[in-house]
Amino acid sequence: MRDQYGRDLTDLRISLTDRCNLRCVYCMPAEGIDFRPSEELLQDDELLLLVRVAAELGVRKVRLTGGEPTVRPGLVPLVREIHDTAGIEDIALTTNGLLLDRLAGPLAEAGLRRVNVSLDTLDAAKFAAITRGGRVEQVTAGIAAAEAAGLVPIKINAVIVRGFNDADVVPLAALTLTRPWEVRFIEMMPFSTVGDFAEAGVVKSEETMAKIESALGALTAVDLSGDDPARTYRLPRAAGSLGFISPVSNPFCAKCGRLRLTADGRLRLCLLRDDEVDLLTPLRAGASYDQVKEIFRAGAFRRPFGHALAEQMYPQARAMIQIGG
């Protein structure tokens, strides 16, 4: 499966829910959002049918996101079913880590390969401010459980927001000196009602890199190919690596092979554009398997080349929590 620009589409990111047990400032508007009733979201059988469709079209990697995917009921058996789908070779999970201390083992047994854990600061007070009430100790306990369960390599995702955690990048980077993790620093992306806040809060990757080098030493490039969203580097004698994801200052659209399936059954063609293809409505209206497959394929083919952040065209239809990142 390829899009109109010839990019192979092998990676599907599936939002399992629009709900979350945190309220991060860069993800959810301060006033909150209206969560969709559960009956308006993909049910397990519908989701698994769409995974089968995607696999038959060439998708090989699935990443489960949210909201917060671990709050979806029946997550472990769902992972097992996805793992058993012919053609799916890799399943990963992006999570805030709060529930990993009890779920990491069962998820690994069900076929999950690895996790990305969101951790924007090691400072307890700042973490509570960014997440509007979260406890960093729960996240670190979840990371330890994931590592013990073999969900490696561990990747730590930190969205850097000016005035919130831009001063915390050095302690986060220092984690890689002794741990074989990849700590990934992500430029904040403008979404919906947090767009203006995000634009003011953007810390470009070059600034983050300079701060880290000033404190911890020169960064040596590991992978700058663009095949992964993160450009990766290593600090001197470090056990792990650092990744820099720069959708604002250094877009990676040209090599993007990702599609996103929202919790309410829309195929989102670009994270940072509002164009979507409704799959759930025809599925529930009685469309045949082959018809759903053709809607999926045709929608994927017309993916846009990339976002338009440089023109200050921000996605308006959904907040980040409603897409899954």
N, C-alpha and C positions, 0 to 999 in steps of 0.2 A: 504494500500500500504506500502510495506516494501522494504528495500534494502537488498543486499546479506548478510549483517551483522545483520539483524533482527531489524534494527531501523525503527520505525514508521515514515512515511513521511507525516506530517500533515500541514506543513508550506511552502507556496510558496511566494517567493519574486519576484516581477515583475518589471523589469525596463521599464518604459514607454517611455523613450527617452535617447539618449546618449548626449543630449545637456544640458548645464547648464549656469546660469547667474553669476556664480563665477568660479574662476580658482585656486582652492586650491592646495597648493604645494604638498600635499601627494596624490592627486587624479589625477591631470592632468600634463603631462610633460610641461616644460617651453615653449617649442616650439608649444604647443597645439597638437590637434589630428585632423584627417580627419573625420569629421562627416559623417554618412551615409545619402544618400538621403532619403527623407521621404518615397518614394515608396518601399525602401528596408526594412523598419521597419514594425512591426506588425500594421495592421490597426485595428480599433475598433472591427469589426466583427470577425476578426481572433483571437484577444486577448480574446474576450469573449468566443469564442468557446473553446480555450485552458483552460480558467478558468473553464468552464463546465466540460471538460475532467478531469482536476485535481480534481474537487470536487467529481466527480463520483468515482475517484480512492482513495479518502480518505482525500484530502486536506481540512482543515477546516479554516485555517487562511491565509489571504492574506496581504502582506505588499507591498505597492507601493513605488518604488524608482526611481532613474534616472541613470545617470545625475541628473537633478533636475525635479522631477515629476510635479511640479506646472507649468512648462513652456509648458506642452503638451496641445494642444488645446482640448477643450471638456472634461476636467478632471472631472467636476462635474457630468455630465450625465453618464460618464464612471463608476464613483464610484457608482452611483445609480444602474446601471446594474449589477455590480459585487455584490453589496449588495443583489440584488434580485435573485442571482443565488442559486438554491437549494443546500444546503450542506455547503455553506460558512457562517460561524458563526461570523467572526471577520475581520474587515478591518482596517489597520493602514497605516500611511504614514510617510516616512522619508524625511525630507525637510531641506533646508537651511533657511527657514522661511521668505525669502524676500517678498514673495507674500501672506503670510498668513493673513496679516491685512485685505485683501479684500476677501480672499477665505475661511477662517476658518468657517464662518457662513454657507455659501452654502454647503460646504463639510460635515459639521456636519448634516445638514438637509438631505443630500443625503445618509447618512448611515455610514460615516467615524466615527470610534470610538475614535481614539487618534492619537497623532503625536509624533515623535521623531524629535527634532530640533537640527541641528548641530550648536554648538557655542564653538569655541576652545579657546576663550579668551574674557574677558570683556573690555580689553584695545583696544581703537579705532585704534591706530596706529598699534599695533600688528595684530589686526584682518584684517586690510587692507593689511598688508604684507603677512599673511598666505593665504588670499583669492585672493591676487593680485588685490585689489581695492574695496573690499566690505565695506559696512557701517554697523557697529554693531547696530546702532540705528534701522535700519530696522528689524533686527532679533528680538530684544527685543520687538518691537511693534508687530511683528507677534506672539511671544509667548503669549503676553497679549491677543491678539485677539483669539488665540486658547483656552486659559483658559476660556475666557468669553463665548466662544461657547460651552463649555462643553467637549472639546477634552482632557480628562484627564484620567489617570494621565499624566502630562507633563514629558517627558524624554528629557534631554539635553545630546547630544553626543559630547564629546570633544576628538579628536585625539591628543595625546600628542607627540610633536616633539621636540627633543632636540635642543636647540638653538633658537627655535621659541616661544614656549608657555609653556615649562616645569616649568617656574617660576610662572605661572599663575594658577596653580592647586588649591592653597589655596583660592583665591577669588571665584573661581568657586564652590569649595566644600562648601564655606560659604553660598552660595545661599540656601542650604538645611536647614540652621538653622532657617530660617523664612518662607520658602516656601515649600509646600508639593510636591516637585518635586523629581525626581531621576536624579542626575547628574552622567553620565557614562563616565569613563575615559578609552579610548581605545588605546591599543598599536598600533603603526604605523605598517602597513603591507607592505612588499616589493612587488611592482608590476611593471612589464614591464620596461619602461625606467626610472622609479623612484626607481628601486630596490636598487641600491647602495646608493642613498640618504637615502632611508628608513632604510636600515640596519644601517647606521651611526646615524640615528635620533631616533632609538628605545629607549624609556624610559620604562623600565619594571614596571609593576604594583606595585611591592613591593617598588620600589623607590618612586613612587607617593604616596602610602599609608603612608610611613614613613614621607614624607614631610607634609602631611595633619595632621597626628597625632601630629607631633612636634608643629604645630601652633594652632590646634583647639581641641585637646584632643583625647582620645582613641577611636578607632573604635570598635563597637560591631557588631558581625556578625548577619545578618538577614536571608540570604539564601545562603548557600554554596553547594547546592545540585547538581549543574551542569545542571539542567533541563532548565535553561535560560543561555545564554552566559555570562551574568554578574553575578559575585559573589557580593552580596549586603551587605552593612554595614550601620550603623547609627552613627552619632556623638552624643555626650551627649545632650539631650533635643532638638534634631533637629526635625523639622516638616517633613523633607523629608529624603531621603536616598542617598547613594553613591553606584554606581556600578563600577566594575572593569572588563573589558573585555580584556583577555590576550591571544590572539591567538599565540603569540610568546613564552611567558614564561610559560604559563599554558593552553595548548590547551584543547578544550572542544569537540573534534571530536567524542568521544565515545557516546555522547548523542545527537549529532546533527541530527535533523530531518527536515532540510531545503533543499529545492530545489530553484533554481533561473532560471527565464525565462528572457533572455536578450531582449533588445528592437528589435533586428533583428531576434527573434524567435528561439533562441537556448536554450535548456534546459542545464544549467550549473550544473554539478553534485557536484562540490565543489568550493567554492569561490576562494580557493588558488591553484587550479589546472586547467589546460587548457582544460581538457576533456569536450566536449560538444556534445549534440545530436541535429541535425538540425530538427526542427519541421515545419518551415515555408516552406521549399522547397517541401516536400511531400504534405503539405496542399494545396499549390498553383498548384501542379502538378495533383491534382484531387484525392488524396487519400481519401478514405471513412472515415467517423467519427470513425468507429471502428478500422480502420488501424492506424489513428493518435493516438488513445487511446492506442493501443498496442505499438507503437513506444515510446510513453511517458512512459508507464509502464515498458517496457524493459530497457529503458535508466535509469530510476530511480533505478531499481533493481541493476544495476552494479556500483552504486556510490562507490568511493574509501573509505577506512576507514578514511583517513584524509590527511592533507597536509604534505609537506616535507620541511618545512622551516628550520628545524634543519640541513638538508643536504644542505642548501642554494640553494634549487631548487625553484626558484621564477616563478610565472606565467608570461609568456612572450607575449602571444597572444593579450592581451587587457590591457588597463589601467583601474584603478578602476572605472573611470567615465563611461566606456563602459559596466560595469557589474551590478552595482547598489548596491553593498555592502551587 
